[in-house]
Every structure is written in C-alpha cells, then in structure tokens.
Amino acid sequence: MAENKTAADPLTPVPGDPLPPLQEIGTTSAPLKSAAYFIGDACKEFNEDFMLCKNESRDPAHCLKEGRKVTRCAQDVLTKLRAACAAEFQAHWDCLEWNNQYYYACRKEERPLNACAFTKLGYKKEIPGVPEGQQPIHLIEKPYFRRQQK
C-alpha cells in the first residue's frame, strides 16, 4: 500500500517564504494552561495584533508574521517561568494534569506560582469578567464550591 505524501512537514520551509522557520512551543496542555494568564499578560499586544490580522483576511498565510510573534512571546514566558519558578510551575501543572485541567482543584498549588510570578517576573493576573468590587477567585483564601447538577 502506497503512503500518502501530500501532507507537508511543518518544519520544512515553504518555498518563497521570507520568514525563517520557528520551532513550536513543544509542551502539553497542562503547562500552557498553568501559564495561560501570564502569557495573556505578557503577550497581550501580540495577541491583539494577531486577532486583528485574522479579522482582515481568512487566508492563513496573511498572518504568519503576527502568529510567529505570539509563539515567540509564549515561548519566552514559559522559559522565564521555568527559570524563575520551576518548582511552583511544575507543581501547578502536575496538579492540573491530575485533576482534568480544572483550576479550582489546584488553587493550593496556584498560590505559590502566582506569588513567584508576581514578585520575580512582575506578571499580573487579571481574570476577565470579574464584576467591579468583587475579589477575583484566585485571591479568595477559602473559596466555597457547591456541586453543580448536570
């Protein structure tokens, strides 16, 4: 049976592509989810540029440059988190991995990671949609959870 060779290798340069190849981030979903708010804080301008570009054209090649900026920024945030807060970062994403990616199950591990990222790296954590005057969930010392019927 012949192999289908139509799919291109993502690391093979596209002929005529003026942009240099870029390595992918290379992590699973748990580290990305653990760092998501910090990536959102550090890469906000790049993400907004990318989304505006995507609204301009549906052609995937149109926004390659903006997409690469987002990828580089996310790689930079992950590298900084690993260097400055390795143990806290590892503990939080391990917890997410073992608890089906639910943030609420990992608040205990999240607090030291937040403290480290806030003090050593100067990141902020802003959760969108929090009503004015209400304390964000990650700052509540003993959050109250109730079962949800599905």
SULHU-V13979 format. One record per residue. N is the residue number from 1. PHI is phi in degrees with one decimal (999 if undefined). OMEGA is omega in degrees with one decimal (* if undefined). Layout:
# SULHU-V13979
N & PHI & OMEGA
N & PHI & OMEGA
This chain:
# SULHU-V13979
1 & 999 & -177.2
2 & -79.0 & 177.9
3 & -80.6 & 176.4
4 & -85.1 & -177.1
5 & -103.2 & -176.7
6 & -79.9 & -179.0
7 & -75.2 & -179.0
8 & -88.8 & 174.3
9 & -71.0 & -176.3
10 & -64.5 & -179.9
11 & -92.1 & 177.5
12 & -77.0 & -179.6
13 & -63.1 & 177.7
14 & -78.9 & 179.7
15 & -58.7 & 179.2
16 & 82.3 & 179.6
17 & -78.8 & -178.2
18 & -76.7 & -177.3
19 & -89.4 & 178.0
20 & -69.7 & 179.2
21 & -65.3 & -178.0
22 & -128.5 & 177.6
23 & -67.0 & 175.8
24 & -74.4 & -176.8
25 & -64.3 & 172.9
26 & 76.0 & 174.6
27 & -125.9 & 176.9
28 & -84.4 & -176.3
29 & -69.9 & -176.9
30 & -64.2 & 176.3
31 & -63.0 & 178.2
32 & -65.7 & 179.2
33 & -69.3 & 177.6
34 & -61.4 & -177.7
35 & -94.6 & -170.3
36 & -56.8 & -177.9
37 & -68.0 & 178.6
38 & -72.3 & 175.1
39 & -64.7 & 177.8
40 & -62.0 & 179.6
41 & -70.4 & -174.6
42 & -75.2 & -172.1
43 & -110.7 & -174.0
44 & -57.1 & -177.8
45 & -64.1 & 179.7
46 & -65.2 & 178.8
47 & -63.9 & 179.7
48 & -65.5 & 176.7
49 & -60.7 & -180.0
50 & -63.4 & -179.0
51 & -67.3 & 176.1
52 & -64.4 & 177.4
53 & -63.2 & 179.2
54 & -62.6 & 177.5
55 & -72.0 & -180.0
56 & -71.0 & -173.9
57 & -147.0 & 176.9
58 & -89.9 & 179.1
59 & -74.5 & -178.4
60 & -60.0 & -179.0
61 & -71.3 & -177.4
62 & -63.4 & -172.6
63 & -114.7 & -178.7
64 & -60.6 & -177.7
65 & -63.7 & 179.1
66 & -66.6 & 178.4
67 & -63.5 & 178.3
68 & -68.7 & 176.1
69 & -64.6 & 177.7
70 & -62.6 & -179.6
71 & -62.9 & 179.3
72 & -61.6 & -180.0
73 & -64.3 & 178.9
74 & -63.1 & 176.8
75 & -61.8 & 179.7
76 & -63.8 & 179.0
77 & -62.3 & 179.6
78 & -63.0 & 178.3
79 & -64.1 & 179.0
80 & -64.8 & 178.3
81 & -62.8 & 178.8
82 & -64.6 & -178.1
83 & -75.3 & -173.3
84 & -91.4 & -171.6
85 & -134.6 & -171.7
86 & -57.8 & -175.9
87 & -66.2 & -179.5
88 & -67.2 & 179.3
89 & -63.4 & 179.4
90 & -61.4 & -179.1
91 & -62.9 & -177.8
92 & -69.9 & -177.8
93 & -75.2 & 171.4
94 & -63.0 & 178.4
95 & -62.1 & 177.7
96 & -60.4 & -179.6
97 & -61.8 & -177.0
98 & -83.7 & -177.1
99 & -119.0 & 172.5
100 & 56.4 & 175.8
101 & 66.7 & 179.9
102 & -88.2 & 178.5
103 & -62.0 & -173.2
104 & -59.9 & -179.3
105 & -77.9 & -173.4
106 & -123.6 & 179.7
107 & -62.4 & 179.9
108 & -61.2 & 179.4
109 & -79.2 & -178.0
110 & -73.0 & -176.7
111 & -59.2 & 177.6
112 & -64.1 & 177.5
113 & -64.5 & 178.5
114 & -60.3 & -179.2
115 & -59.2 & 179.7
116 & -64.9 & -178.0
117 & -66.0 & 179.5
118 & -69.5 & -174.4
119 & -81.3 & -174.9
120 & -82.0 & -174.3
121 & -112.7 & 177.9
122 & 74.1 & 178.5
123 & -77.0 & 174.8
124 & -118.0 & 176.0
125 & -131.2 & 179.3
126 & -117.7 & 179.7
127 & -94.2 & -178.6
128 & -66.6 & 175.5
129 & 87.6 & 177.4
130 & -75.6 & -179.5
131 & -60.7 & 179.9
132 & -57.4 & 178.9
133 & 87.0 & 179.2
134 & -92.6 & -179.6
135 & -76.1 & 178.8
136 & -62.1 & -173.6
137 & -60.0 & -177.5
138 & -74.1 & 177.7
139 & -100.3 & 179.7
140 & -74.4 & -175.4
141 & -66.4 & -179.2
142 & -127.8 & -178.6
143 & -67.1 & 179.9
144 & -102.8 & 179.0
145 & -116.3 & 174.4
146 & -125.4 & -179.3
147 & -68.7 & 176.1
148 & -109.4 & 178.1
149 & -82.5 & -179.6
150 & -117.2 & *
